[in-house]
């Protein structure tokens, strides 16, 4: 049986058009964020592997993603030198 983590990370690897550089699970484990060389951040349902949102705004590879302890904010870091904060609740 495929684990929830494997299902979600496999979806993320297929769902980006560039290599995936970073993964982070939300504190409650319900969502997964991924950052990619395609300069996007994607949020996934960790149980089903379905893409919930695509976040655009970086101009270079996204190499780090992290949820705040309450899971309401997602931070992403990029080769463009920016750290962006996203509302992870939408």
PDB file of N, CA, C and O in Angstrom:
ATOM      1  N   UNK A   1       0.834  -1.175   0.000  1.00  0.00           N
ATOM      2  CA  UNK A   1       0.000   0.000   0.000  1.00  0.00           C
ATOM      3  C   UNK A   1       0.886   1.248   0.000  1.00  0.00           C
ATOM      4  O   UNK A   1       1.825   1.357   0.789  1.00  0.00           O
ATOM      5  N   UNK A   2       0.577   2.172  -0.883  1.00  0.00           N
ATOM      6  CA  UNK A   2       1.362   3.394  -1.000  1.00  0.00           C
ATOM      7  C   UNK A   2       1.062   4.317   0.180  1.00  0.00           C
ATOM      8  O   UNK A   2      -0.098   4.539   0.527  1.00  0.00           O
ATOM      9  N   UNK A   3       2.114   4.849   0.788  1.00  0.00           N
ATOM     10  CA  UNK A   3       1.926   5.742   1.921  1.00  0.00           C
ATOM     11  C   UNK A   3       1.425   7.104   1.456  1.00  0.00           C
ATOM     12  O   UNK A   3       1.591   7.483   0.296  1.00  0.00           O
ATOM     13  N   UNK A   4       0.819   7.818   2.372  1.00  0.00           N
ATOM     14  CA  UNK A   4       0.313   9.157   2.093  1.00  0.00           C
ATOM     15  C   UNK A   4       1.448  10.063   1.620  1.00  0.00           C
ATOM     16  O   UNK A   4       1.283  10.818   0.662  1.00  0.00           O
ATOM     17  N   UNK A   5       2.590   9.991   2.282  1.00  0.00           N
ATOM     18  CA  UNK A   5       3.731  10.831   1.915  1.00  0.00           C
ATOM     19  C   UNK A   5       4.223  10.506   0.508  1.00  0.00           C
ATOM     20  O   UNK A   5       4.519  11.414  -0.268  1.00  0.00           O
ATOM     21  N   UNK A   6       4.311   9.235   0.178  1.00  0.00           N
ATOM     22  CA  UNK A   6       4.751   8.850  -1.166  1.00  0.00           C
ATOM     23  C   UNK A   6       3.777   9.322  -2.231  1.00  0.00           C
ATOM     24  O   UNK A   6       4.191   9.814  -3.280  1.00  0.00           O
ATOM     25  N   UNK A   7       2.487   9.175  -1.969  1.00  0.00           N
ATOM     26  CA  UNK A   7       1.462   9.589  -2.930  1.00  0.00           C
ATOM     27  C   UNK A   7       1.574  11.097  -3.194  1.00  0.00           C
ATOM     28  O   UNK A   7       1.538  11.533  -4.344  1.00  0.00           O
ATOM     29  N   UNK A   8       1.707  11.878  -2.137  1.00  0.00           N
ATOM     30  CA  UNK A   8       1.769  13.328  -2.287  1.00  0.00           C
ATOM     31  C   UNK A   8       3.056  13.777  -2.974  1.00  0.00           C
ATOM     32  O   UNK A   8       3.015  14.621  -3.869  1.00  0.00           O
ATOM     33  N   UNK A   9       4.199  13.221  -2.566  1.00  0.00           N
ATOM     34  CA  UNK A   9       5.458  13.641  -3.193  1.00  0.00           C
ATOM     35  C   UNK A   9       5.548  13.163  -4.635  1.00  0.00           C
ATOM     36  O   UNK A   9       6.128  13.857  -5.470  1.00  0.00           O
ATOM     37  N   UNK A  10       4.999  12.011  -4.948  1.00  0.00           N
ATOM     38  CA  UNK A  10       4.974  11.553  -6.338  1.00  0.00           C
ATOM     39  C   UNK A  10       4.142  12.498  -7.197  1.00  0.00           C
ATOM     40  O   UNK A  10       4.536  12.830  -8.315  1.00  0.00           O
ATOM     41  N   UNK A  11       2.994  12.932  -6.682  1.00  0.00           N
ATOM     42  CA  UNK A  11       2.154  13.879  -7.418  1.00  0.00           C
ATOM     43  C   UNK A  11       2.912  15.169  -7.668  1.00  0.00           C
ATOM     44  O   UNK A  11       2.856  15.724  -8.765  1.00  0.00           O
ATOM     45  N   UNK A  12       3.623  15.651  -6.653  1.00  0.00           N
ATOM     46  CA  UNK A  12       4.379  16.894  -6.795  1.00  0.00           C
ATOM     47  C   UNK A  12       5.480  16.751  -7.836  1.00  0.00           C
ATOM     48  O   UNK A  12       5.696  17.663  -8.634  1.00  0.00           O
ATOM     49  N   UNK A  13       6.169  15.638  -7.841  1.00  0.00           N
ATOM     50  CA  UNK A  13       7.237  15.437  -8.818  1.00  0.00           C
ATOM     51  C   UNK A  13       6.697  15.436 -10.239  1.00  0.00           C
ATOM     52  O   UNK A  13       7.365  15.916 -11.155  1.00  0.00           O
ATOM     53  N   UNK A  14       5.507  14.907 -10.432  1.00  0.00           N
ATOM     54  CA  UNK A  14       4.894  14.857 -11.760  1.00  0.00           C
ATOM     55  C   UNK A  14       4.215  16.184 -12.099  1.00  0.00           C
ATOM     56  O   UNK A  14       4.162  16.568 -13.268  1.00  0.00           O
ATOM     57  N   UNK A  15       3.695  16.886 -11.089  1.00  0.00           N
ATOM     58  CA  UNK A  15       2.896  18.086 -11.310  1.00  0.00           C
ATOM     59  C   UNK A  15       3.664  19.342 -11.659  1.00  0.00           C
ATOM     60  O   UNK A  15       3.072  20.307 -12.143  1.00  0.00           O
ATOM     61  N   UNK A  16       4.953  19.357 -11.428  1.00  0.00           N
ATOM     62  CA  UNK A  16       5.781  20.513 -11.790  1.00  0.00           C
ATOM     63  C   UNK A  16       6.419  20.262 -13.147  1.00  0.00           C
ATOM     64  O   UNK A  16       6.672  19.118 -13.525  1.00  0.00           O
ATOM     65  N   UNK A  17       6.678  21.344 -13.879  1.00  0.00           N
ATOM     66  CA  UNK A  17       7.340  21.194 -15.182  1.00  0.00           C
ATOM     67  C   UNK A  17       8.856  21.248 -15.076  1.00  0.00           C
ATOM     68  O   UNK A  17       9.556  21.075 -16.073  1.00  0.00           O
ATOM     69  N   UNK A  18       9.370  21.489 -13.868  1.00  0.00           N
ATOM     70  CA  UNK A  18      10.806  21.474 -13.612  1.00  0.00           C
ATOM     71  C   UNK A  18      11.071  20.622 -12.386  1.00  0.00           C
ATOM     72  O   UNK A  18      10.137  20.226 -11.689  1.00  0.00           O
ATOM     73  N   UNK A  19      12.311  20.343 -12.124  1.00  0.00           N
ATOM     74  CA  UNK A  19      12.670  19.514 -10.985  1.00  0.00           C
ATOM     75  C   UNK A  19      12.201  20.113  -9.664  1.00  0.00           C
ATOM     76  O   UNK A  19      12.252  21.328  -9.471  1.00  0.00           O
ATOM     77  N   UNK A  20      11.748  19.257  -8.762  1.00  0.00           N
ATOM     78  CA  UNK A  20      11.292  19.697  -7.448  1.00  0.00           C
ATOM     79  C   UNK A  20      12.505  19.793  -6.527  1.00  0.00           C
ATOM     80  O   UNK A  20      13.277  18.844  -6.395  1.00  0.00           O
ATOM     81  N   UNK A  21      12.658  20.946  -5.899  1.00  0.00           N
ATOM     82  CA  UNK A  21      13.800  21.220  -5.034  1.00  0.00           C
ATOM     83  C   UNK A  21      13.468  21.107  -3.549  1.00  0.00           C
ATOM     84  O   UNK A  21      14.365  20.876  -2.739  1.00  0.00           O
ATOM     85  N   UNK A  22      12.196  21.264  -3.175  1.00  0.00           N
ATOM     86  CA  UNK A  22      11.849  21.293  -1.748  1.00  0.00           C
ATOM     87  C   UNK A  22      10.433  20.795  -1.518  1.00  0.00           C
ATOM     88  O   UNK A  22       9.542  20.980  -2.347  1.00  0.00           O
ATOM     89  N   UNK A  23      10.249  20.154  -0.358  1.00  0.00           N
ATOM     90  CA  UNK A  23       8.939  19.701   0.111  1.00  0.00           C
ATOM     91  C   UNK A  23       8.780  20.118   1.560  1.00  0.00           C
ATOM     92  O   UNK A  23       9.760  20.209   2.299  1.00  0.00           O
ATOM     93  N   UNK A  24       7.534  20.373   1.968  1.00  0.00           N
ATOM     94  CA  UNK A  24       7.224  20.599   3.380  1.00  0.00           C
ATOM     95  C   UNK A  24       5.782  20.194   3.636  1.00  0.00           C
ATOM     96  O   UNK A  24       4.879  20.583   2.895  1.00  0.00           O
ATOM     97  N   UNK A  25       5.569  19.409   4.690  1.00  0.00           N
ATOM     98  CA  UNK A  25       4.215  19.085   5.119  1.00  0.00           C
ATOM     99  C   UNK A  25       3.737  20.146   6.093  1.00  0.00           C
ATOM    100  O   UNK A  25       4.516  20.667   6.891  1.00  0.00           O
ATOM    101  N   UNK A  26       2.453  20.463   6.023  1.00  0.00           N
ATOM    102  CA  UNK A  26       1.856  21.373   6.991  1.00  0.00           C
ATOM    103  C   UNK A  26       1.897  20.712   8.361  1.00  0.00           C
ATOM    104  O   UNK A  26       2.002  19.488   8.447  1.00  0.00           O
ATOM    105  N   UNK A  27       1.815  21.501   9.446  1.00  0.00           N
ATOM    106  CA  UNK A  27       1.881  20.916  10.789  1.00  0.00           C
ATOM    107  C   UNK A  27       0.813  19.855  11.058  1.00  0.00           C
ATOM    108  O   UNK A  27       1.060  18.913  11.811  1.00  0.00           O
ATOM    109  N   UNK A  28      -0.364  19.993  10.457  1.00  0.00           N
ATOM    110  CA  UNK A  28      -1.415  18.989  10.669  1.00  0.00           C
ATOM    111  C   UNK A  28      -1.297  17.802   9.713  1.00  0.00           C
ATOM    112  O   UNK A  28      -2.065  16.845   9.814  1.00  0.00           O
ATOM    113  N   UNK A  29      -0.335  17.863   8.785  1.00  0.00           N
ATOM    114  CA  UNK A  29      -0.089  16.762   7.855  1.00  0.00           C
ATOM    115  C   UNK A  29      -1.086  16.642   6.722  1.00  0.00           C
ATOM    116  O   UNK A  29      -1.021  15.687   5.949  1.00  0.00           O
ATOM    117  N   UNK A  30      -2.001  17.577   6.604  1.00  0.00           N
ATOM    118  CA  UNK A  30      -3.041  17.481   5.575  1.00  0.00           C
ATOM    119  C   UNK A  30      -2.617  17.999   4.215  1.00  0.00           C
ATOM    120  O   UNK A  30      -3.166  17.589   3.192  1.00  0.00           O
ATOM    121  N   UNK A  31      -1.637  18.903   4.196  1.00  0.00           N
ATOM    122  CA  UNK A  31      -1.191  19.460   2.926  1.00  0.00           C
ATOM    123  C   UNK A  31       0.322  19.364   2.799  1.00  0.00           C
ATOM    124  O   UNK A  31       1.056  19.288   3.785  1.00  0.00           O
ATOM    125  N   UNK A  32       0.753  19.372   1.557  1.00  0.00           N
ATOM    126  CA  UNK A  32       2.170  19.326   1.213  1.00  0.00           C
ATOM    127  C   UNK A  32       2.443  20.511   0.305  1.00  0.00           C
ATOM    128  O   UNK A  32       1.665  20.782  -0.610  1.00  0.00           O
ATOM    129  N   UNK A  33       3.519  21.208   0.541  1.00  0.00           N
ATOM    130  CA  UNK A  33       3.964  22.279  -0.352  1.00  0.00           C
ATOM    131  C   UNK A  33       5.220  21.797  -1.070  1.00  0.00           C
ATOM    132  O   UNK A  33       6.039  21.078  -0.497  1.00  0.00           O
ATOM    133  N   UNK A  34       5.361  22.199  -2.322  1.00  0.00           N
ATOM    134  CA  UNK A  34       6.560  21.858  -3.087  1.00  0.00           C
ATOM    135  C   UNK A  34       7.054  23.091  -3.818  1.00  0.00           C
ATOM    136  O   UNK A  34       6.264  23.909  -4.288  1.00  0.00           O
ATOM    137  N   UNK A  35       8.367  23.214  -3.906  1.00  0.00           N
ATOM    138  CA  UNK A  35       9.004  24.299  -4.641  1.00  0.00           C
ATOM    139  C   UNK A  35       9.835  23.707  -5.761  1.00  0.00           C
ATOM    140  O   UNK A  35      10.435  22.644  -5.601  1.00  0.00           O
ATOM    141  N   UNK A  36       9.874  24.395  -6.900  1.00  0.00           N
ATOM    142  CA  UNK A  36      10.443  23.770  -8.085  1.00  0.00           C
ATOM    143  C   UNK A  36      11.297  24.714  -8.922  1.00  0.00           C
ATOM    144  O   UNK A  36      11.262  25.934  -8.764  1.00  0.00           O
ATOM    145  N   UNK A  37      12.062  24.103  -9.814  1.00  0.00           N
ATOM    146  CA  UNK A  37      12.831  24.846 -10.809  1.00  0.00           C
ATOM    147  C   UNK A  37      11.923  25.518 -11.828  1.00  0.00           C
ATOM    148  O   UNK A  37      12.378  26.367 -12.594  1.00  0.00           O
ATOM    149  N   UNK A  38      10.633  25.149 -11.850  1.00  0.00           N
ATOM    150  CA  UNK A  38       9.701  25.820 -12.764  1.00  0.00           C
ATOM    151  C   UNK A  38       9.224  27.162 -12.195  1.00  0.00           C
ATOM    152  O   UNK A  38       8.304  27.771 -12.741  1.00  0.00           O
ATOM    153  N   UNK A  39       9.835  27.619 -11.117  1.00  0.00           N
ATOM    154  CA  UNK A  39       9.639  28.885 -10.405  1.00  0.00           C
ATOM    155  C   UNK A  39       8.266  29.010  -9.744  1.00  0.00           C
ATOM    156  O   UNK A  39       7.807  30.122  -9.486  1.00  0.00           O
ATOM    157  N   UNK A  40       7.612  27.892  -9.471  1.00  0.00           N
ATOM    158  CA  UNK A  40       6.330  27.925  -8.774  1.00  0.00           C
ATOM    159  C   UNK A  40       6.412  27.160  -7.458  1.00  0.00           C
ATOM    160  O   UNK A  40       7.305  26.344  -7.231  1.00  0.00           O
ATOM    161  N   UNK A  41       5.443  27.460  -6.609  1.00  0.00           N
ATOM    162  CA  UNK A  41       5.180  26.707  -5.390  1.00  0.00           C
ATOM    163  C   UNK A  41       3.810  26.094  -5.596  1.00  0.00           C
ATOM    164  O   UNK A  41       2.885  26.768  -6.049  1.00  0.00           O
ATOM    165  N   UNK A  42       3.676  24.835  -5.268  1.00  0.00           N
ATOM    166  CA  UNK A  42       2.371  24.180  -5.378  1.00  0.00           C
ATOM    167  C   UNK A  42       1.976  23.628  -4.021  1.00  0.00           C
ATOM    168  O   UNK A  42       2.817  23.193  -3.235  1.00  0.00           O
ATOM    169  N   UNK A  43       0.680  23.657  -3.767  1.00  0.00           N
ATOM    170  CA  UNK A  43       0.127  23.086  -2.545  1.00  0.00           C
ATOM    171  C   UNK A  43      -0.754  21.912  -2.943  1.00  0.00           C
ATOM    172  O   UNK A  43      -1.576  22.008  -3.854  1.00  0.00           O
ATOM    173  N   UNK A  44      -0.561  20.803  -2.238  1.00  0.00           N
ATOM    174  CA  UNK A  44      -1.197  19.532  -2.563  1.00  0.00           C
ATOM    175  C   UNK A  44      -1.996  19.003  -1.384  1.00  0.00           C
ATOM    176  O   UNK A  44      -1.659  19.266  -0.229  1.00  0.00           O
ATOM    177  N   UNK A  45      -3.047  18.265  -1.671  1.00  0.00           N
ATOM    178  CA  UNK A  45      -3.750  17.503  -0.646  1.00  0.00           C
ATOM    179  C   UNK A  45      -2.890  16.276  -0.366  1.00  0.00           C
ATOM    180  O   UNK A  45      -2.663  15.459  -1.258  1.00  0.00           O
ATOM    181  N   UNK A  46      -2.415  16.146   0.856  1.00  0.00           N
ATOM    182  CA  UNK A  46      -1.483  15.058   1.177  1.00  0.00           C
ATOM    183  C   UNK A  46      -2.149  13.690   1.171  1.00  0.00           C
ATOM    184  O   UNK A  46      -1.463  12.678   1.026  1.00  0.00           O
ATOM    185  N   UNK A  47      -3.456  13.635   1.323  1.00  0.00           N
ATOM    186  CA  UNK A  47      -4.148  12.341   1.313  1.00  0.00           C
ATOM    187  C   UNK A  47      -4.424  11.842  -0.089  1.00  0.00           C
ATOM    188  O   UNK A  47      -4.289  10.650  -0.363  1.00  0.00           O
ATOM    189  N   UNK A  48      -4.812  12.748  -0.988  1.00  0.00           N
ATOM    190  CA  UNK A  48      -5.204  12.328  -2.334  1.00  0.00           C
ATOM    191  C   UNK A  48      -4.132  12.572  -3.382  1.00  0.00           C
ATOM    192  O   UNK A  48      -4.141  11.938  -4.437  1.00  0.00           O
ATOM    193  N   UNK A  49      -3.202  13.490  -3.102  1.00  0.00           N
ATOM    194  CA  UNK A  49      -2.201  13.861  -4.091  1.00  0.00           C
ATOM    195  C   UNK A  49      -2.704  14.877  -5.102  1.00  0.00           C
ATOM    196  O   UNK A  49      -2.003  15.187  -6.065  1.00  0.00           O
ATOM    197  N   UNK A  50      -3.917  15.407  -4.898  1.00  0.00           N
ATOM    198  CA  UNK A  50      -4.469  16.381  -5.833  1.00  0.00           C
ATOM    199  C   UNK A  50      -3.876  17.770  -5.581  1.00  0.00           C
ATOM    200  O   UNK A  50      -3.687  18.187  -4.438  1.00  0.00           O
ATOM    201  N   UNK A  51      -3.594  18.463  -6.668  1.00  0.00           N
ATOM    202  CA  UNK A  51      -3.084  19.823  -6.567  1.00  0.00           C
ATOM    203  C   UNK A  51      -4.203  20.756  -6.123  1.00  0.00           C
ATOM    204  O   UNK A  51      -5.294  20.747  -6.694  1.00  0.00           O
ATOM    205  N   UNK A  52      -3.923  21.562  -5.096  1.00  0.00           N
ATOM    206  CA  UNK A  52      -4.908  22.507  -4.583  1.00  0.00           C
ATOM    207  C   UNK A  52      -4.691  23.919  -5.125  1.00  0.00           C
ATOM    208  O   UNK A  52      -5.653  24.617  -5.445  1.00  0.00           O
ATOM    209  N   UNK A  53      -3.431  24.337  -5.228  1.00  0.00           N
ATOM    210  CA  UNK A  53      -3.105  25.689  -5.672  1.00  0.00           C
ATOM    211  C   UNK A  53      -1.720  25.738  -6.274  1.00  0.00           C
ATOM    212  O   UNK A  53      -0.846  24.943  -5.929  1.00  0.00           O
ATOM    213  N   UNK A  54      -1.531  26.683  -7.179  1.00  0.00           N
ATOM    214  CA  UNK A  54      -0.206  27.025  -7.683  1.00  0.00           C
ATOM    215  C   UNK A  54       0.060  28.474  -7.316  1.00  0.00           C
ATOM    216  O   UNK A  54      -0.766  29.349  -7.577  1.00  0.00           O
ATOM    217  N   UNK A  55       1.205  28.724  -6.715  1.00  0.00           N
ATOM    218  CA  UNK A  55       1.596  30.059  -6.287  1.00  0.00           C
ATOM    219  C   UNK A  55       2.732  30.550  -7.172  1.00  0.00           C
ATOM    220  O   UNK A  55       3.777  29.907  -7.268  1.00  0.00           O
ATOM    221  N   UNK A  56       2.528  31.672  -7.808  1.00  0.00           N
ATOM    222  CA  UNK A  56       3.523  32.247  -8.711  1.00  0.00           C
ATOM    223  C   UNK A  56       3.948  33.607  -8.196  1.00  0.00           C
ATOM    224  O   UNK A  56       3.148  34.337  -7.610  1.00  0.00           O
ATOM    225  N   UNK A  57       5.202  33.944  -8.413  1.00  0.00           N
ATOM    226  CA  UNK A  57       5.707  35.241  -7.995  1.00  0.00           C
ATOM    227  C   UNK A  57       7.222  35.306  -7.971  1.00  0.00           C
ATOM    228  O   UNK A  57       7.796  36.394  -8.017  1.00  0.00           O
ATOM    229  N   UNK A  58       7.875  34.160  -7.899  1.00  0.00           N
ATOM    230  CA  UNK A  58       9.338  34.139  -7.943  1.00  0.00           C
ATOM    231  C   UNK A  58       9.800  34.230  -9.394  1.00  0.00           C
ATOM    232  O   UNK A  58       9.066  33.872 -10.316  1.00  0.00           O
ATOM    233  N   UNK A  59      11.022  34.712  -9.580  1.00  0.00           N
ATOM    234  CA  UNK A  59      11.571  34.814 -10.937  1.00  0.00           C
ATOM    235  C   UNK A  59      12.719  33.842 -11.180  1.00  0.00           C
ATOM    236  O   UNK A  59      13.381  33.905 -12.215  1.00  0.00           O
ATOM    237  N   UNK A  60      12.957  32.942 -10.224  1.00  0.00           N
ATOM    238  CA  UNK A  60      13.977  31.910 -10.391  1.00  0.00           C
ATOM    239  C   UNK A  60      13.571  30.695  -9.559  1.00  0.00           C
ATOM    240  O   UNK A  60      12.535  30.713  -8.894  1.00  0.00           O
ATOM    241  N   UNK A  61      14.379  29.650  -9.595  1.00  0.00           N
ATOM    242  CA  UNK A  61      14.084  28.399  -8.898  1.00  0.00           C
ATOM    243  C   UNK A  61      13.650  28.630  -7.459  1.00  0.00           C
ATOM    244  O   UNK A  61      14.204  29.478  -6.758  1.00  0.00           O
ATOM    245  N   UNK A  62      12.667  27.877  -7.034  1.00  0.00           N
ATOM    246  CA  UNK A  62      12.250  27.874  -5.632  1.00  0.00           C
ATOM    247  C   UNK A  62      12.951  26.690  -4.973  1.00  0.00           C
ATOM    248  O   UNK A  62      12.728  25.541  -5.354  1.00  0.00           O
ATOM    249  N   UNK A  63      13.797  26.971  -3.984  1.00  0.00           N
ATOM    250  CA  UNK A  63      14.591  25.904  -3.389  1.00  0.00           C
ATOM    251  C   UNK A  63      14.268  25.635  -1.924  1.00  0.00           C
ATOM    252  O   UNK A  63      14.884  24.765  -1.309  1.00  0.00           O
ATOM    253  N   UNK A  64      13.304  26.374  -1.349  1.00  0.00           N
ATOM    254  CA  UNK A  64      12.902  26.062   0.016  1.00  0.00           C
ATOM    255  C   UNK A  64      11.451  26.462   0.243  1.00  0.00           C
ATOM    256  O   UNK A  64      10.975  27.469  -0.281  1.00  0.00           O
ATOM    257  N   UNK A  65      10.766  25.656   1.030  1.00  0.00           N
ATOM    258  CA  UNK A  65       9.396  25.939   1.447  1.00  0.00           C
ATOM    259  C   UNK A  65       9.258  25.506   2.899  1.00  0.00           C
ATOM    260  O   UNK A  65       9.844  24.506   3.315  1.00  0.00           O
ATOM    261  N   UNK A  66       8.473  26.270   3.674  1.00  0.00           N
ATOM    262  CA  UNK A  66       8.257  25.927   5.081  1.00  0.00           C
ATOM    263  C   UNK A  66       6.938  26.526   5.545  1.00  0.00           C
ATOM    264  O   UNK A  66       6.607  27.664   5.213  1.00  0.00           O
ATOM    265  N   UNK A  67       6.195  25.749   6.314  1.00  0.00           N
ATOM    266  CA  UNK A  67       4.959  26.226   6.918  1.00  0.00           C
ATOM    267  C   UNK A  67       5.256  26.849   8.277  1.00  0.00           C
ATOM    268  O   UNK A  67       6.181  26.432   8.973  1.00  0.00           O
ATOM    269  N   UNK A  68       4.465  27.845   8.643  1.00  0.00           N
ATOM    270  CA  UNK A  68       4.534  28.394   9.998  1.00  0.00           C
ATOM    271  C   UNK A  68       3.993  27.339  10.964  1.00  0.00           C
ATOM    272  O   UNK A  68       3.281  26.428  10.542  1.00  0.00           O
ATOM    273  N   UNK A  69       4.319  27.450  12.247  1.00  0.00           N
ATOM    274  CA  UNK A  69       3.851  26.447  13.211  1.00  0.00           C
ATOM    275  C   UNK A  69       2.334  26.272  13.253  1.00  0.00           C
ATOM    276  O   UNK A  69       1.847  25.180  13.546  1.00  0.00           O
ATOM    277  N   UNK A  70       1.575  27.345  12.961  1.00  0.00           N
ATOM    278  CA  UNK A  70       0.120  27.209  12.958  1.00  0.00           C
ATOM    279  C   UNK A  70      -0.430  26.769  11.601  1.00  0.00           C
ATOM    280  O   UNK A  70      -1.635  26.556  11.466  1.00  0.00           O
ATOM    281  N   UNK A  71       0.442  26.630  10.591  1.00  0.00           N
ATOM    282  CA  UNK A  71       0.037  26.151   9.275  1.00  0.00           C
ATOM    283  C   UNK A  71      -0.672  27.179   8.417  1.00  0.00           C
ATOM    284  O   UNK A  71      -1.110  26.849   7.315  1.00  0.00           O
ATOM    285  N   UNK A  72      -0.801  28.401   8.875  1.00  0.00           N
ATOM    286  CA  UNK A  72      -1.560  29.416   8.149  1.00  0.00           C
ATOM    287  C   UNK A  72      -0.720  30.174   7.113  1.00  0.00           C
ATOM    288  O   UNK A  72      -1.261  30.771   6.183  1.00  0.00           O
ATOM    289  N   UNK A  73       0.584  30.143   7.281  1.00  0.00           N
ATOM    290  CA  UNK A  73       1.490  30.863   6.374  1.00  0.00           C
ATOM    291  C   UNK A  73       2.510  29.895   5.808  1.00  0.00           C
ATOM    292  O   UNK A  73       3.016  29.018   6.509  1.00  0.00           O
ATOM    293  N   UNK A  74       2.805  30.070   4.524  1.00  0.00           N
ATOM    294  CA  UNK A  74       3.832  29.288   3.854  1.00  0.00           C
ATOM    295  C   UNK A  74       4.911  30.245   3.388  1.00  0.00           C
ATOM    296  O   UNK A  74       4.608  31.248   2.742  1.00  0.00           O
ATOM    297  N   UNK A  75       6.154  29.955   3.701  1.00  0.00           N
ATOM    298  CA  UNK A  75       7.292  30.748   3.232  1.00  0.00           C
ATOM    299  C   UNK A  75       7.985  29.990   2.113  1.00  0.00           C
ATOM    300  O   UNK A  75       8.114  28.767   2.167  1.00  0.00           O
ATOM    301  N   UNK A  76       8.431  30.721   1.097  1.00  0.00           N
ATOM    302  CA  UNK A  76       9.206  30.105   0.021  1.00  0.00           C
ATOM    303  C   UNK A  76      10.438  30.961  -0.243  1.00  0.00           C
ATOM    304  O   UNK A  76      10.370  32.190  -0.220  1.00  0.00           O
ATOM    305  N   UNK A  77      11.556  30.302  -0.492  1.00  0.00           N
ATOM    306  CA  UNK A  77      12.809  30.974  -0.805  1.00  0.00           C
ATOM    307  C   UNK A  77      13.259  30.596  -2.196  1.00  0.00           C
ATOM    308  O   UNK A  77      13.070  29.461  -2.632  1.00  0.00           O
ATOM    309  N   UNK A  78      13.858  31.550  -2.895  1.00  0.00           N
ATOM    310  CA  UNK A  78      14.203  31.343  -4.293  1.00  0.00           C
ATOM    311  C   UNK A  78      15.599  31.856  -4.612  1.00  0.00           C
ATOM    312  O   UNK A  78      16.169  32.662  -3.877  1.00  0.00           O
ATOM    313  N   UNK A  79      16.131  31.372  -5.718  1.00  0.00           N
ATOM    314  CA  UNK A  79      17.413  31.882  -6.224  1.00  0.00           C
ATOM    315  C   UNK A  79      17.322  33.336  -6.621  1.00  0.00           C
ATOM    316  O   UNK A  79      18.352  33.975  -6.836  1.00  0.00           O
ATOM    317  N   UNK A  80      16.114  33.885  -6.726  1.00  0.00           N
ATOM    318  CA  UNK A  80      15.972  35.303  -7.055  1.00  0.00           C
ATOM    319  C   UNK A  80      16.287  36.197  -5.851  1.00  0.00           C
ATOM    320  O   UNK A  80      16.232  37.423  -5.951  1.00  0.00           O
ATOM    321  N   UNK A  81      16.621  35.569  -4.703  1.00  0.00           N
ATOM    322  CA  UNK A  81      17.003  36.307  -3.513  1.00  0.00           C
ATOM    323  C   UNK A  81      15.837  36.738  -2.647  1.00  0.00           C
ATOM    324  O   UNK A  81      16.026  37.447  -1.658  1.00  0.00           O
ATOM    325  N   UNK A  82      14.643  36.322  -3.004  1.00  0.00           N
ATOM    326  CA  UNK A  82      13.457  36.728  -2.250  1.00  0.00           C
ATOM    327  C   UNK A  82      12.902  35.584  -1.422  1.00  0.00           C
ATOM    328  O   UNK A  82      12.968  34.417  -1.805  1.00  0.00           O
ATOM    329  N   UNK A  83      12.356  35.954  -0.281  1.00  0.00           N
ATOM    330  CA  UNK A  83      11.530  35.049   0.517  1.00  0.00           C
ATOM    331  C   UNK A  83      10.124  35.605   0.430  1.00  0.00           C
ATOM    332  O   UNK A  83       9.894  36.777   0.728  1.00  0.00           O
ATOM    333  N   UNK A  84       9.193  34.775   0.027  1.00  0.00           N
ATOM    334  CA  UNK A  84       7.805  35.205  -0.089  1.00  0.00           C
ATOM    335  C   UNK A  84       6.983  34.502   0.975  1.00  0.00           C
ATOM    336  O   UNK A  84       7.228  33.342   1.307  1.00  0.00           O
ATOM    337  N   UNK A  85       6.001  35.222   1.503  1.00  0.00           N
ATOM    338  CA  UNK A  85       5.054  34.659   2.463  1.00  0.00           C
ATOM    339  C   UNK A  85       3.694  34.572   1.806  1.00  0.00           C
ATOM    340  O   UNK A  85       3.214  35.536   1.209  1.00  0.00           O
ATOM    341  N   UNK A  86       3.078  33.404   1.921  1.00  0.00           N
ATOM    342  CA  UNK A  86       1.796  33.124   1.270  1.00  0.00           C
ATOM    343  C   UNK A  86       0.753  32.741   2.322  1.00  0.00           C
ATOM    344  O   UNK A  86       1.071  32.145   3.351  1.00  0.00           O
ATOM    345  N   UNK A  87      -0.474  33.094   2.040  1.00  0.00           N
ATOM    346  CA  UNK A  87      -1.586  32.641   2.875  1.00  0.00           C
ATOM    347  C   UNK A  87      -1.867  31.184   2.483  1.00  0.00           C
ATOM    348  O   UNK A  87      -2.310  30.909   1.368  1.00  0.00           O
ATOM    349  N   UNK A  88      -1.608  30.275   3.393  1.00  0.00           N
ATOM    350  CA  UNK A  88      -1.776  28.845   3.092  1.00  0.00           C
ATOM    351  C   UNK A  88      -3.172  28.347   3.396  1.00  0.00           C
ATOM    352  O   UNK A  88      -3.441  27.155   3.250  1.00  0.00           O
ATOM    353  N   UNK A  89      -4.077  29.231   3.820  1.00  0.00           N
ATOM    354  CA  UNK A  89      -5.411  28.794   4.217  1.00  0.00           C
ATOM    355  C   UNK A  89      -6.434  28.873   3.095  1.00  0.00           C
ATOM    356  O   UNK A  89      -7.534  28.336   3.228  1.00  0.00           O
ATOM    357  N   UNK A  90      -6.100  29.521   2.009  1.00  0.00           N
ATOM    358  CA  UNK A  90      -7.064  29.660   0.904  1.00  0.00           C
ATOM    359  C   UNK A  90      -7.146  28.424   0.077  1.00  0.00           C
ATOM    360  O   UNK A  90      -7.908  28.377  -0.889  1.00  0.00           O
TER     361      UNK A  90
END
